[in-house]
Each structure stands twice: as C-alpha cells, then as structure tokens.
Amino acid sequence: MAIPAGGVLVDLACGAGGPGLWVASKARSRLAGVDLSVVGVAQARRRAQELRFERSAAFIAGAFSAVGLATGRADGVMSVDALQYAPDKRAALDEAARLLRPGGRLAFTAFEVHPERVADLPVLGDDPVADYEPLLETAGFAVDSCTETAGWRERLTTTYRAVLDAADTLSGEMGAQALLALGLEMSMTLEHDPYRRRVMVVAHTR
Ligand SMILES: C[S@@+](CC[C@H](N)C(=O)[O-])C[C@H]1O[C@@H](n2cnc3c(N)ncnc32)[C@H](O)[C@@H]1O
C-alpha cells in the first residue's frame, strides 16, 4: 500500500482486527482500527496485545461515516469486505478521503450488489451500490484499479453452506443469538443471490 515505515494506516470496519494488524506489521506502520461493533473492537485490542502490537495499534468504536480521527493524517486507509454494509456509501468514501493525506492510498475489498435484488432486504437494501467507481471519483479519488476478485462466488457459497450445515456445533460455540444473526445473513444471501461482484479497489486522493 506504499505506507512509509512509521506511517499511519486506518482499517475501516476492522472487525476483530486481523487483516489490519497483518498489513500494519508487514508495512511497519502504526494502525488505527475502527468498527461499529464494540465486541469487535475489544477483540481487536486483545489480539494486538497477543501479537505485542499494542503500542503501535489503537482500536476505537465508530462508523464508516464518522471516524473519530484527525483529518489528513493517514498514509493509507484499508477496508475488508464491509463497505456494502455502510448505510451511506458516499459519506463513507468522503470520510476515507478526509482521513487521508494528499496522495494517500485507499485499498478495499467490498461487494457490489444487484440493486433490484436487495430493494426489500435489510442493510444491503440501504443505499445499494452496483459500481463503486463513480462514487470514488465523486469523493475525490483517482481509481488506480478496480478488479473482480477470483473465485469469490464459489468461496462465499461453499463457506455459507458449511456454516449453516454446522449450526448445531456453532450454536454451542458462539451462542444461539449470535448464530441467529449470522445464519440469517447467510441464508438470505444464498436465497437472494444479491452480489454482482466482489471487487478489490486501489485508489488515491488527488
Ligand atoms: C465481514 S466483517 C469484516 C471485518 C474485518 N474487516 C475482517 O475482514 O476481518 C464486517 C464488519 O463491518 C462492520 N460494520 C458494519 N457496518 C458498519 C458501519 N456502518 N461502520 C463501521 N463498521 C461497520 C461490522 O461490525 C463487521 O465487523
């Protein structure tokens, strides 16, 4: 991602922190992770401690469109498989642009949807985006590449079916309530086939 050693990487919708910690350790950068889930943020903090990365990493609760970090300080912003959940994609990309220094790099993977298939669905039906490129341009990014990732549909289908098939075991491990939310998303995805593409995007601020 061309982050200078000691530079700042922001991981938007970092979840339990794994991908951001991996990239930051490779880039030798500092890391700020942000996620809507306080449970995810707590897990990310624990993971950073286990990896002895806690001095270089901070995790905070926040939304895509309201990240509590300073303007123009980030050298890189990343996000893995989460932007499709943002209720306002334009606001999310504006926020990513705000965080980055001029020339800073944004790299993310996310799903583009079929708007007509998600119209009545929760979350994915809020602000459905079939193509991120025009939004990126409007938010002030120059798009370096936007490519469909290989084999994503087979991997997603196989994984989601395997999780649903293992419901009994998983219920014991993660609890019935968490499994219900996960299972609903997975069965809804398999039933409605909402995703057009999973893309990997690299862009930079002008
Ligand atoms: C599929 S997980 C990906 C987590 C992480 N990026 C990873 O790859 O391990 C999606 C994440 O998006 C977060 N999320 C959903 N909506 C969000 C929003 N509006 N703002 C910030 N995070 C959000 C969820 O809490 C969840 O952690």
The ligand as a Tripos MOL2 file, in Angstrom:
@<TRIPOS>MOLECULE
LIG
   27    29     1     0     0
SMALL
NO_CHARGES

@<TRIPOS>ATOM
      1 C1        -17.4670   -9.0720    7.2770 C.3       1 LIG1
      2 S1        -16.9450   -8.1660    8.7020 S.3       1 LIG1
      3 C2        -15.2640   -7.7680    8.2090 C.3       1 LIG1
      4 C3        -14.3790   -7.4340    9.3970 C.3       1 LIG1
      5 C4        -12.9140   -7.2150    9.0640 C.3       1 LIG1
      6 N1        -12.7470   -6.1710    8.0780 N.3       1 LIG1
      7 C5        -12.2780   -8.5100    8.6090 C.2       1 LIG1
      8 O1        -12.0640   -8.6670    7.4050 O.co2     1 LIG1
      9 O2        -11.9710   -9.3560    9.4560 O.co2     1 LIG1
     10 C6        -17.8100   -6.6200    8.5040 C.3       1 LIG1
     11 C7        -17.5520   -5.6250    9.6140 C.3       1 LIG1
     12 O3        -18.1960   -4.3990    9.2840 O.3       1 LIG1
     13 C8        -18.6080   -3.7880   10.4830 C.3       1 LIG1
     14 N2        -19.5970   -2.7510   10.1330 N.ar      1 LIG1
     15 C9        -20.8330   -2.9390    9.6030 C.ar      1 LIG1
     16 N3        -21.4200   -1.7520    9.3730 N.ar      1 LIG1
     17 C10       -20.5400   -0.7820    9.7460 C.ar      1 LIG1
     18 C11       -20.5630    0.6460    9.7330 C.ar      1 LIG1
     19 N4        -21.6270    1.3260    9.2880 N.pl3     1 LIG1
     20 N5        -19.4850    1.3120   10.1970 N.ar      1 LIG1
     21 C12       -18.4030    0.6380   10.6680 C.ar      1 LIG1
     22 N6        -18.3210   -0.7160   10.6910 N.ar      1 LIG1
     23 C13       -19.3700   -1.4190   10.2290 C.ar      1 LIG1
     24 C14       -19.1300   -4.9430   11.3100 C.3       1 LIG1
     25 O4        -19.2220   -4.6410   12.6890 O.3       1 LIG1
     26 C15       -18.1020   -6.0230   10.9890 C.3       1 LIG1
     27 O5        -17.0480   -6.0310   11.9130 O.3       1 LIG1
@<TRIPOS>BOND
     1     1     2 1
     2     2     3 1
     3     2    10 1
     4     3     4 1
     5     4     5 1
     6     5     6 1
     7     5     7 1
     8     7     8 2
     9     7     9 1
    10    10    11 1
    11    11    12 1
    12    11    26 1
    13    12    13 1
    14    13    14 1
    15    13    24 1
    16    14    15 ar
    17    14    23 ar
    18    15    16 ar
    19    16    17 ar
    20    17    18 ar
    21    17    23 ar
    22    18    19 1
    23    18    20 ar
    24    20    21 ar
    25    21    22 ar
    26    22    23 ar
    27    24    25 1
    28    24    26 1
    29    26    27 1
@<TRIPOS>SUBSTRUCTURE
     1 LIG1         1 GROUP 0 **** ****
